[in-house]
Amino acid sequence: MPGAPLPEVWERGFGVKSKEARDPIENDTIFRVASLSKPIFAYAALQLCEKGVLQLDTPLSEYFPISYTEDGFDLNDPRLKLVTLRQVLSHSAGFGNWGKDEVGRINFTPGEKFFYGGEGYLYLQRVIEYLTNTPPDEYMKLHVLLPLGMHSSSFTWNDHFAHRVARGHGKRHRVSRWTEPNAADSLCSTVPNMSMFLMDMMRPEESDANHLSKKKLDEMISPQISLNQTLSWGLGWGIEKTTQGEYFWQWGDLGDYTGFALASRATCQGLVILTNSENGLHIFKRIVQEVIPGDHPCFGYFSSKV
């Protein structure tokens, strides 16, 4: 009922996993989470900073031979050698967002301005793969997903999950057995698993070596580049300034799979929504208003992308 007080933790599935089978969505149903992959990969990158493997403001080109990546990046563009981790995570590196025939192109001097560029995460993925000598999906499993208790999450297809995967209700992204990880958008997960990640992001105290420090968690949601008076981007998360305080957020859109997460470290309030419909993007604002009422300028940003 609108306006009714919510329990401290609440999970609920609605709808069906597929139009054909009509199996109901359950709490352990697995979805493609699209760009909600990005904050989790950012978390892993910042763990490497704490270990001294990476530095936020050192050009990533100093950590590996640029020729190692073969994803369409323009190796002859001198600006590629200027890109830093901070710029990739704050979407100010100059990369695009999967434009047709332009993947890997640098569009402006790194650090000059904000432009949402998922391609930067693929570049960062190649750097981390080279430095750790570990396939990215395996690295994420060992160093982030399992330590956080995200046992139903993977950056590549897992046959053990097959019976729990929701199928898209449209034509754009039916379930496929993807074998190549992509730090920007290939994670599949459940609402409880993604909530575990949000709860770790909201953790007020220090933790062990398997978790990011409180200092780095604070840095993830500290503004790095401004979009306007109420929106900025941190290290892997968007940040909105509201009359209720600051919230960090991210949305995801893979066509038939959409998702949204928003939370506050100050109040320890947060929510995760995952859907197997492209219409999901149009219901997020209404759901958020029931859980965390008030003005949320983030919707003005990503609704313009729909």
C-alpha positions as CSV (number, residue, x, y, z in Angstrom):
1,M,0.0,0.0,0.0
2,P,1.5,3.4,-0.9
3,G,2.8,5.3,2.1
4,A,2.8,2.2,4.4
5,P,6.0,1.8,6.4
6,L,8.4,-0.8,4.9
7,P,10.2,-3.5,6.9
8,E,13.9,-3.1,7.4
9,V,14.7,-5.5,4.6
10,W,12.1,-6.3,1.9
11,E,12.4,-8.4,-1.2
12,R,9.7,-9.4,-3.7
13,G,9.5,-10.7,-7.2
14,F,6.7,-9.8,-9.7
15,G,5.9,-11.1,-13.1
16,V,7.3,-14.1,-15.0
17,K,10.7,-15.3,-16.1
18,S,9.5,-15.9,-19.6
19,K,6.3,-15.4,-21.6
20,E,6.5,-19.0,-22.8
21,A,7.0,-20.9,-19.5
22,R,5.2,-18.4,-17.3
23,D,7.4,-19.4,-14.3
24,P,7.1,-16.6,-11.7
25,I,9.9,-14.3,-10.8
26,E,11.4,-15.3,-7.5
27,N,13.9,-13.7,-5.1
28,D,16.7,-15.9,-6.6
29,T,15.8,-15.2,-10.2
30,I,18.9,-14.1,-12.2
31,F,18.9,-11.0,-14.5
32,R,21.4,-9.4,-16.7
33,V,22.2,-6.2,-14.7
34,A,23.7,-4.2,-17.6
35,S,25.6,-1.1,-16.4
36,L,25.1,-2.0,-12.7
37,S,28.2,-4.1,-13.6
38,K,30.3,-0.9,-13.6
39,P,30.3,0.0,-9.9
40,I,31.3,-3.6,-9.0
41,F,34.2,-3.5,-11.4
42,A,35.2,-0.1,-10.0
43,Y,35.2,-1.7,-6.6
44,A,37.7,-4.2,-7.8
45,A,39.9,-1.6,-9.4
46,L,40.0,0.4,-6.2
47,Q,41.0,-2.7,-4.3
48,L,44.0,-2.9,-6.6
49,C,44.8,0.7,-5.7
50,E,44.8,-0.2,-2.0
51,K,47.2,-3.0,-2.8
52,G,49.5,-0.6,-4.6
53,V,49.0,-2.3,-8.0
54,L,47.2,0.8,-9.5
55,Q,47.1,4.5,-8.9
56,L,44.2,6.7,-9.6
57,D,46.1,9.4,-11.5
58,T,48.9,7.4,-13.2
59,P,48.2,6.9,-16.9
60,L,46.9,3.3,-17.4
61,S,49.3,3.0,-20.4
62,E,52.2,2.9,-17.9
63,Y,50.9,-0.4,-16.5
64,F,50.8,-2.5,-19.7
65,P,51.6,-2.4,-23.4
66,I,48.8,-0.7,-25.1
67,S,49.1,-3.1,-28.0
68,Y,47.8,-5.8,-25.6
69,T,44.2,-4.6,-26.2
70,E,42.6,-5.4,-29.6
71,D,39.2,-4.0,-29.1
72,G,39.2,-1.3,-31.7
73,F,41.1,1.3,-29.5
74,D,43.0,3.7,-31.6
75,L,46.6,2.9,-30.6
76,N,47.9,5.8,-32.7
77,D,46.0,8.4,-30.8
78,P,48.4,10.0,-28.3
79,R,45.5,10.8,-26.0
80,L,45.0,7.1,-25.2
81,K,48.3,7.2,-23.3
82,L,46.9,10.0,-21.0
83,V,43.9,8.1,-19.7
84,T,43.9,7.4,-16.0
85,L,41.8,5.2,-13.7
86,R,40.1,8.2,-12.1
87,Q,39.0,9.4,-15.6
88,V,37.6,6.0,-16.6
89,L,35.7,5.6,-13.4
90,S,34.3,9.1,-13.5
91,H,33.4,9.0,-17.2
92,S,35.8,11.8,-18.2
93,A,38.4,9.8,-20.1
94,G,37.0,10.7,-23.6
95,F,35.7,7.3,-24.6
96,G,32.3,6.8,-26.2
97,N,29.5,4.5,-25.2
98,W,29.4,1.8,-27.9
99,G,28.7,4.1,-30.9
100,K,28.4,2.4,-34.2
101,D,31.8,1.8,-35.8
102,E,33.5,4.0,-33.2
103,V,34.4,1.7,-30.3
104,G,37.7,2.7,-28.7
105,R,37.8,6.2,-30.2
106,I,39.0,9.1,-27.9
107,N,36.6,12.0,-28.5
108,F,38.2,14.7,-26.4
109,T,41.3,15.3,-24.2
110,P,41.0,13.0,-21.1
111,G,39.8,14.8,-18.0
112,E,38.3,17.7,-20.0
113,K,34.7,17.0,-19.3
114,F,32.1,14.4,-18.5
115,F,30.8,12.0,-21.1
116,Y,29.2,8.7,-20.2
117,G,31.6,6.2,-21.8
118,G,31.2,2.5,-21.1
119,E,34.1,1.7,-23.5
120,G,36.5,3.0,-20.9
121,Y,35.6,0.0,-18.7
122,L,36.6,-2.4,-21.4
123,Y,40.0,-0.6,-21.7
124,L,40.4,-0.9,-17.9
125,Q,39.4,-4.5,-18.0
126,R,42.3,-5.2,-20.4
127,V,44.7,-3.4,-18.0
128,I,43.6,-5.4,-15.0
129,E,43.6,-8.7,-16.9
130,Y,47.2,-8.0,-17.9
131,L,48.3,-6.9,-14.4
132,T,46.7,-9.9,-12.6
133,N,47.3,-12.5,-15.3
134,T,43.7,-13.7,-14.6
135,P,40.6,-13.8,-16.8
136,P,38.4,-10.9,-15.7
137,D,35.4,-13.1,-14.9
138,E,37.5,-15.3,-12.7
139,Y,39.2,-12.4,-11.1
140,M,35.9,-10.7,-10.2
141,K,34.6,-14.0,-8.8
142,L,37.6,-14.6,-6.5
143,H,38.2,-11.0,-5.3
144,V,34.7,-9.4,-5.2
145,L,31.7,-11.6,-5.8
146,L,32.5,-14.5,-3.5
147,P,34.0,-12.4,-0.7
148,L,30.8,-10.3,-0.7
149,G,28.6,-13.4,-0.7
150,M,27.4,-12.9,-4.2
151,H,27.2,-16.6,-5.1
152,S,24.6,-16.1,-7.7
153,S,26.5,-13.6,-9.8
154,S,28.9,-14.0,-12.7
155,F,30.4,-11.9,-15.5
156,T,29.9,-14.8,-18.0
157,W,27.3,-17.4,-18.5
158,N,27.1,-20.1,-15.9
159,D,25.2,-23.3,-16.7
160,H,24.4,-23.8,-13.0
161,F,22.3,-20.7,-13.2
162,A,20.4,-21.6,-16.4
163,H,17.1,-22.6,-14.7
164,R,17.0,-19.4,-12.7
165,V,17.7,-16.9,-15.5
166,A,14.9,-14.5,-16.5
167,R,14.3,-14.2,-20.3
168,G,13.8,-10.8,-21.9
169,H,10.2,-10.1,-22.8
170,G,11.1,-8.3,-26.1
171,K,13.2,-8.9,-29.1
172,R,16.4,-7.0,-28.3
173,H,18.2,-9.3,-25.9
174,R,17.0,-12.8,-25.5
175,V,19.2,-14.9,-23.1
176,S,22.4,-16.1,-24.8
177,R,25.3,-18.0,-23.4
178,W,27.8,-15.2,-23.4
179,T,31.4,-16.4,-22.8
180,E,33.2,-13.0,-23.0
181,P,33.2,-10.9,-19.9
182,N,32.6,-7.1,-20.3
183,A,33.3,-5.0,-17.2
184,A,30.8,-2.4,-18.5
185,D,27.7,-4.6,-18.7
186,S,28.0,-8.4,-18.7
187,L,27.3,-9.2,-15.0
188,C,24.3,-11.3,-14.2
189,S,23.0,-11.3,-10.7
190,T,20.0,-11.4,-8.4
191,V,18.3,-8.7,-6.3
192,P,19.6,-10.2,-3.0
193,N,23.1,-10.4,-4.4
194,M,23.1,-6.8,-5.7
195,S,21.7,-5.8,-2.3
196,M,24.7,-7.4,-0.6
197,F,26.9,-5.1,-2.7
198,L,24.9,-2.1,-1.8
199,M,25.0,-3.0,1.9
200,D,28.8,-3.3,1.6
201,M,28.9,0.2,0.0
202,M,26.9,1.5,3.0
203,R,29.1,-0.2,5.5
204,P,30.1,2.4,8.2
205,E,33.0,0.5,9.7
206,E,36.3,-0.8,8.5
207,S,36.5,-4.4,7.3
208,D,39.0,-7.1,6.3
209,A,41.4,-7.3,3.4
210,N,38.7,-8.8,1.2
211,H,36.6,-5.7,1.3
212,L,37.3,-2.1,0.3
213,S,38.3,0.2,3.1
214,K,35.9,2.8,4.5
215,K,38.2,5.5,3.1
216,K,37.9,4.1,-0.5
217,L,34.1,3.6,-0.1
218,D,33.8,7.3,0.8
219,E,36.0,8.2,-2.2
220,M,33.8,6.1,-4.6
221,I,30.8,8.4,-3.8
222,S,32.8,11.7,-3.6
223,P,32.2,14.0,-6.6
224,Q,35.0,13.8,-9.2
225,I,33.4,15.7,-12.0
226,S,30.3,17.8,-12.1
227,L,27.3,17.4,-14.5
228,N,25.2,20.2,-13.1
229,Q,24.3,21.7,-9.8
230,T,22.7,18.6,-8.4
231,L,24.5,15.8,-10.3
232,S,28.1,14.7,-10.4
233,W,30.0,11.5,-10.9
234,G,32.2,9.7,-8.4
235,L,34.4,6.6,-8.9
236,G,31.9,4.1,-10.5
237,W,28.7,5.8,-9.2
238,G,26.6,8.7,-10.2
239,I,25.9,11.1,-7.2
240,E,22.9,13.2,-6.7
241,K,22.5,16.1,-4.3
242,T,18.9,16.3,-2.8
243,T,17.1,18.1,0.0
244,Q,17.3,14.8,1.9
245,G,21.0,14.4,1.4
246,E,23.3,12.8,-1.1
247,Y,22.6,9.5,-2.8
248,F,24.8,7.3,-5.1
249,W,23.1,5.6,-8.0
250,Q,23.4,3.7,-11.4
251,W,21.0,2.5,-13.9
252,G,21.3,-0.3,-16.5
253,D,19.8,-0.9,-19.9
254,L,20.4,-3.9,-22.2
255,G,17.1,-3.6,-24.0
256,D,15.1,-6.4,-22.5
257,Y,17.0,-6.2,-19.2
258,T,17.0,-3.0,-17.2
259,G,18.0,-2.2,-13.6
260,F,18.4,0.6,-11.1
261,A,20.2,1.0,-7.7
262,L,20.2,4.0,-5.4
263,A,21.5,4.3,-1.8
264,S,22.8,6.6,0.9
265,R,25.8,5.9,3.1
266,A,24.6,8.5,5.5
267,T,21.2,7.0,6.2
268,C,21.9,3.3,5.1
269,Q,18.8,3.4,2.9
270,G,18.9,1.8,-0.5
271,L,17.1,-0.3,-3.1
272,V,17.8,-2.4,-6.1
273,I,15.4,-3.1,-9.0
274,L,16.0,-5.6,-11.8
275,T,13.7,-6.3,-14.7
276,N,13.5,-8.4,-17.8
277,S,11.6,-5.8,-19.8
278,E,12.6,-2.6,-21.6
279,N,9.6,-1.0,-19.9
280,G,11.5,-1.2,-16.6
281,L,13.1,2.1,-17.2
282,H,9.7,3.8,-17.0
283,I,8.7,2.5,-13.5
284,F,11.9,3.1,-11.5
285,K,11.0,6.6,-10.5
286,R,7.6,5.6,-9.2
287,I,9.0,2.7,-7.1
288,V,11.8,4.9,-5.7
289,Q,9.2,7.5,-4.6
290,E,7.4,4.8,-2.5
291,V,10.7,3.7,-0.8
292,I,12.8,6.9,-0.6
293,P,10.4,9.8,-1.2
294,G,11.6,13.2,-2.4
295,D,13.3,14.8,-5.4
296,H,15.8,12.5,-7.2
297,P,17.5,14.5,-10.0
298,C,19.2,11.3,-11.3
299,F,15.9,10.5,-13.1
300,G,16.2,13.7,-15.1
301,Y,19.6,12.4,-16.4
302,F,19.0,8.9,-17.4
303,S,15.4,9.3,-18.5
304,S,16.8,11.5,-21.3
305,K,18.8,8.5,-22.5
306,V,15.7,6.2,-22.8
